[in-house]
Amino acid sequence: MKCWKCKKDTKVIALKFYRDLKSNKKYSNPHVQRYIETLPLDIVSIIQTKYPFYKSTLSRTTKEKYFANNCSHCTALQGDYNLYEEINSPFLNGSQMPCKHYILLSKNKNVILQK
């Protein structure tokens, strides 16, 4: 995506949450999340290891802090509205997009990153 502030290309990610894992290893019930206010610290750590530009950020527009994409060049917030709701936004149809990485939580709360 092109940053609205510095106009340079910057990576952006979306988080999609699934309810369960079927026996054929296909995930079901995907939900792309926006305006995420809190996440477990172990999940945040894994996400930020791979995507350091995705972090809790204060939005001047919404006056709230939420986990969001930030430009990797100028650190400007790349707001969730622009990424998920505008026409031609990268995640407008995010529920249908394939996942590149999975973070799995087991019943004993172990976190596993899978490609």
N, C-alpha and C positions, 0 to 999 in steps of 0.2 A: 504494500500500500504506500501511497505517497503521503508524507507527513503534511498536514495542513499548515504548519508553521514554517518549517525550513525547506519544504518541497523536495526533500530527499526520500528515496525509497527506504522503507523500514518494514521489518517483519512484524506480523501480528498473529496472535493465536486466539482460538476460541476454546472454551471448555464445554465438553458435552458429558453429561452424567447419565449413567445407565442404571437401571434397577436390578438387573440380574444377568447372569451368564448362562446361556443354554448349553446343553450337552454337546451340541455340534460346534461349539466355540464361536457362535455368532452372538453378538450382543443385541439385546432387545430394549425397547422403550427409550430411545435416546432423547435427551432434552438438552438443548444448547442453553447455557445460562448466561445472563447478563446482569450487570449491577450487583455482583457478588460482594457482599459486605464482609463475610468471614469465611475462612477456610481452615481446616486443621493444619497446624504448623508443619507436620511431617509432609503433607501434600504440598504446601507452599515451598518448602525446602527443595523438593524434587522438581517442581515446576521451575523455580528460579535457577536451579543448577543448569537446566537446559535453555531456559528463556528468561534471562535476568531482566528484561524489559517489561515483564508482566509482574506488576506489584501493586500494593495498596496505594492509592493515589487520591488526593483530594480534588474533586471536580469543582471548579469555580461556577459552572453552570448549575449543577444540581445542589451544590453546597454540602455534598456528602462525600465520604471516603469509600471507595470500592476498589476491588482488584480489577486492574485494567492494563491495556497495552500502553506503553510509552515509547516515544520515538527513540531509537537507539543512537541517534546523532545529537538531538537537541533536548531530549527527555520530555518533550511536550506530551501531555495526555492525548491519546487517540481515543476519543470518547466512544462509549458503547452505542450511543444513538447512531453515530456516523458509521460504525462498523456493522451494525445489525439491522437497522431500520430504514436507512435511506436507499433509494433506488440505485442499483449498481454497487451496493456495499458488499464487501467480501463475504460476509456471513448472513446475508439476507435469507438464504435457504439453508442455513447451517445444519438443520436436523438431517438433511439428505446428504451432507458432505461426508466422505470417508474419513476415519480417524487415522492419524499418523502415529500416535503413541497412546498407550493405555497405562493408566495407573490403577492397579487393582488393590482393593482393600479386602483382606481375608477376614474371616470371622474373629480371629484373634488380633485384628487391627494391624497386621504387618502390611507394609506398603511395598508394592512391586511395580517397577516400570517395565513395560513391554513395548517392543516396536511392532 
